[in-house]
Amino acid sequence: MQTPAAFEYDRAATVGEALALLERHGPETRLIAGGHSLLPMMKLRLARPERLVDINPISELSYIRLEGMELVIGAMTRHAQLLASAELLRNYPIFADAERVIADPVVRNRGTIGGSLCQGDPAEDLSAVVCALRAQLVIRSSNGARTVAAREFYLGPYETQVGPAEMLTEVRIPLRRGTGSAYEKVERRTGDWAIAAVGCFVTLEGERVSDVGIGLAAVNAPGFAAEEAEAALRGQPAAPENLARAADLAAVSCRPQSDQRGPEEYKRHLVGELTRRALARAVRRAGQGGA
């Protein structure tokens, strides 16, 4: 049986305690909540932290609420809570779409949105969701808080803007009236990482697209997004031919790599088809009031 290298263990009951431990013990200290990504990497010795800080007791970071014209999600909110949230379903059903295809109930009951985003996995479903929605991510240290755009949060595979003595505490998403959203994914088996996945939102003013966001996962898209496709669709009628053109642009804007999950050409085809489907579903939902 594979076992991780030896490590020290602490528990933190507050954000302040967690930050103090990170600061005291240095860059080889890692936070752990669900642990579904970190622990397998530790067992394979791909990650060898000297100390883990268990942040499961930090209940202050578990919430989904409205603040003015923003939806605010605490970093310790579990996948199962995101899936069950009436507030998210009413405003952004893209979350429910994505959560239904993330792993299995065991993972969804323990894994958190903060852990998923901070893992920085190129195939992470929620990374595509928050980048599609152009969310803002709040990062805290002992010196205060800073806010980073989701599309600027990722520096590379498994690398984010969160520093050694910092933690992600909150996700903030603008509310958009007249908006529909959707998520589409192809995987090898149920609950697996995506071969390709697309999330989007579409805001309509009459028959025209006034705003749009398209997030891509598992296909090496800069910032997990398809900005050229967004620009081409914004201001245009939400007609099938315009959605198809945006989907084609999304397919050529990413840089998928051939691997055991499929060749580059197949993945690019998936991006085009999934983008077309997600946009069409988002447009239908916008016309139905978002749900």
C-alpha positions in Angstrom: 0.0 0.0 0.0 1.3 3.5 -0.9 1.7 5.7 2.1 2.6 9.4 2.4 5.9 10.6 3.9 5.8 11.6 7.5 4.2 14.9 8.4 3.1 17.0 11.4 -0.5 17.8 12.0 -2.4 20.8 13.4 -6.1 21.8 13.5 -7.3 25.4 13.1 -10.7 26.6 14.4 -10.5 30.1 12.8 -9.0 31.7 9.8 -6.6 33.6 12.0 -5.3 30.4 13.5 -4.8 28.8 10.1 -2.9 31.9 8.8 -0.8 32.0 12.0 0.2 28.3 11.5 1.0 28.9 7.9 3.2 31.8 8.7 4.9 30.1 11.6 5.8 26.8 9.9 6.7 28.1 6.4 6.1 27.1 2.8 6.1 23.3 3.3 2.8 23.6 5.3 -0.4 22.8 3.5 -4.0 23.4 4.4 -6.4 20.4 4.1 -10.2 20.2 4.1 -11.6 17.4 2.0 -8.2 16.1 1.0 -9.4 14.2 -2.1 -6.8 15.7 -4.3 -3.9 16.3 -1.8 -3.9 12.9 -0.1 -3.6 10.8 -3.3 -0.7 13.0 -4.3 0.9 12.5 -0.9 0.5 8.8 -1.2 2.3 8.9 -4.5 5.0 11.1 -3.0 4.1 13.8 -5.6 3.4 16.1 -2.7 5.5 15.9 0.5 4.3 18.6 2.9 6.1 18.7 6.2 2.9 19.8 8.0 -0.9 19.7 7.4 -3.3 22.2 8.9 -6.8 20.8 9.1 -9.3 23.6 8.5 -12.4 21.5 8.7 -13.4 23.2 12.0 -13.5 26.7 10.3 -17.3 26.9 10.1 -17.1 30.7 9.5 -16.1 30.0 5.8 -19.1 27.8 5.0 -21.9 29.9 3.5 -23.8 30.8 0.3 -25.5 34.3 0.5 -26.5 37.4 -1.3 -24.6 40.6 -0.6 -26.1 43.4 -2.7 -25.6 42.5 -6.3 -23.2 39.6 -5.6 -23.5 36.0 -4.7 -20.9 35.2 -2.1 -19.6 31.7 -1.4 -17.3 30.8 1.5 -14.3 28.7 0.6 -15.2 25.9 3.1 -18.6 25.4 1.4 -18.9 21.7 0.4 -19.8 20.4 -3.0 -23.0 18.9 -1.7 -24.1 22.4 -0.3 -23.5 23.9 -3.7 -25.6 21.2 -5.4 -28.4 21.7 -2.9 -28.5 25.5 -2.8 -31.7 27.0 -4.0 -30.0 30.4 -4.3 -27.4 29.1 -6.7 -30.0 27.1 -8.7 -32.2 30.2 -9.0 -29.4 32.5 -10.2 -26.7 30.2 -11.7 -27.8 26.6 -12.4 -24.4 26.0 -13.9 -23.3 25.1 -10.4 -25.8 22.3 -10.1 -24.9 21.1 -13.7 -21.3 20.9 -12.7 -21.7 19.4 -9.3 -23.8 16.5 -10.6 -20.8 15.3 -12.7 -18.1 15.9 -10.0 -16.8 12.6 -8.6 -19.3 10.9 -6.3 -21.4 11.6 -3.2 -18.5 10.7 -0.9 -16.3 13.4 -2.5 -19.1 15.9 -2.8 -20.0 15.5 0.9 -16.4 16.4 2.1 -14.7 18.3 -0.7 -14.9 22.1 -0.7 -15.0 24.8 -3.4 -11.9 26.4 -2.0 -9.9 23.1 -2.1 -11.0 22.4 -5.6 -10.0 25.9 -6.9 -6.7 25.9 -5.0 -5.6 22.5 -6.3 -5.3 24.2 -9.7 -6.0 21.0 -11.7 -6.3 21.8 -15.4 -9.4 19.6 -15.6 -11.1 21.1 -12.5 -14.9 21.6 -13.1 -15.4 24.5 -10.7 -12.4 26.4 -12.1 -14.2 26.4 -15.5 -17.4 27.5 -13.7 -15.9 30.5 -11.8 -13.9 31.6 -14.8 -17.0 31.5 -17.0 -18.8 33.6 -14.5 -15.9 36.0 -14.1 -15.9 35.6 -10.4 -13.6 37.4 -8.0 -11.6 35.4 -5.5 -10.7 36.8 -2.0 -7.3 35.7 -0.6 -6.4 36.5 3.0 -3.1 36.7 4.8 -2.2 38.1 8.3 -1.7 41.5 6.6 -5.3 41.7 5.2 -7.2 40.6 2.1 -6.7 41.0 -1.6 -9.1 40.2 -4.5 -8.0 38.4 -7.7 -10.0 37.8 -10.8 -10.7 34.1 -11.3 -9.2 34.2 -14.8 -6.0 35.6 -13.3 -5.9 33.2 -10.4 -4.1 30.3 -12.2 -0.4 30.7 -12.9 -0.1 27.2 -14.5 -1.0 23.6 -13.8 -1.4 23.1 -10.0 -0.1 26.7 -9.4 -2.3 29.6 -8.2 -2.0 33.1 -6.9 -2.3 31.9 -3.3 1.0 32.4 -1.5 2.6 30.2 1.2 1.1 32.2 4.1 -2.2 32.9 2.4 -5.6 31.2 2.0 -8.5 31.5 -0.3 -11.5 32.5 1.8 -14.3 33.6 -0.6 -15.7 33.5 -4.1 -17.8 36.5 -5.2 -19.9 36.3 -8.3 -21.8 39.3 -9.9 -25.6 38.8 -10.2 -26.8 39.3 -13.7 -30.5 39.7 -14.5 -31.9 38.0 -17.6 -29.2 35.4 -17.5 -29.1 31.7 -18.1 -26.1 29.4 -17.5 -25.2 25.7 -18.2 -22.3 23.2 -18.0 -21.5 20.4 -20.3 -18.9 17.7 -19.8 -17.5 14.5 -21.5 -15.7 12.0 -19.2 -14.5 8.5 -19.7 -16.7 7.2 -16.8 -19.1 8.7 -14.3 -17.4 11.1 -11.9 -14.1 11.1 -13.7 -12.0 14.1 -14.6 -13.2 15.7 -17.9 -11.8 14.9 -21.3 -13.3 18.3 -22.1 -15.9 20.5 -20.3 -17.5 23.8 -21.0 -19.5 26.1 -18.8 -21.1 29.4 -19.8 -23.6 32.1 -19.0 -25.6 34.2 -21.4 -27.4 37.5 -20.6 -30.1 38.5 -23.0 -31.6 42.0 -23.7 -34.5 41.2 -26.0 -33.1 38.8 -28.6 -29.5 40.0 -28.3 -26.7 38.7 -26.1 -25.6 41.6 -23.9 -23.0 39.6 -22.0 -21.5 36.1 -22.1 -18.9 34.1 -20.4 -17.4 30.8 -21.6 -15.2 28.6 -19.3 -13.2 25.6 -20.6 -11.7 22.8 -18.6 -9.1 20.1 -19.4 -8.1 21.7 -22.8 -5.4 24.1 -21.8 -7.4 27.3 -22.4 -5.7 30.5 -21.1 -7.5 31.6 -17.9 -9.9 28.6 -18.3 -11.8 30.8 -20.7 -12.6 31.4 -24.4 -12.5 35.2 -24.7 -12.4 35.4 -28.5 -15.6 33.4 -28.6 -17.2 35.6 -26.0 -16.3 38.8 -27.9 -17.7 37.4 -31.2 -21.1 36.6 -29.6 -21.5 39.7 -27.4 -24.0 42.1 -28.9 -25.2 39.6 -31.5 -28.6 38.0 -31.8 -28.8 34.7 -29.9 -29.4 32.8 -33.1 -28.2 29.2 -33.7 -25.7 30.3 -36.3 -24.1 32.9 -34.0 -23.9 30.3 -31.2 -22.2 27.9 -33.6 -19.7 30.5 -34.7 -18.8 31.2 -31.1 -18.4 27.5 -30.5 -16.0 27.2 -33.4 -13.9 30.0 -32.0 -13.8 28.3 -28.6 -12.6 25.2 -30.2 -9.7 26.9 -31.9 -8.8 29.1 -28.9 -7.7 26.3 -26.6 -4.6 24.1 -26.8 -5.6 20.5 -25.9 -2.9 17.9 -25.8 -3.1 14.3 -27.0 -2.9 11.8 -24.2 -4.6 8.6 -22.9 -7.9 10.5 -22.8 -7.9 11.2 -26.5 -6.1 12.9 -29.4 -6.0 16.7 -29.8 -8.4 16.7 -32.7 -11.0 14.8 -30.7 -10.8 17.1 -27.7 -11.0 20.2 -30.0 -14.2 18.7 -31.6 -15.6 18.2 -28.1 -15.0 21.8 -27.1 -16.9 23.0 -30.2 -19.8 20.7 -29.7 -20.0 21.2 -25.9 -19.8 25.0 -26.3 -22.7 25.0 -28.8 -24.8 22.8 -26.4 -24.0 24.8 -23.3 -24.7 28.2 -25.0 -28.0 26.9 -26.4 -29.1 25.6 -23.0 -28.0 28.9 -21.4 -30.0 30.9 -23.9 -33.1 28.7 -23.2 -32.7 29.2 -19.5 -32.3 33.0 -19.9 -35.6 33.0 -21.7 -37.2 31.1 -18.9 -35.9 33.4 -16.2 -32.6 31.7 -15.5 -33.7 28.3 -14.1 
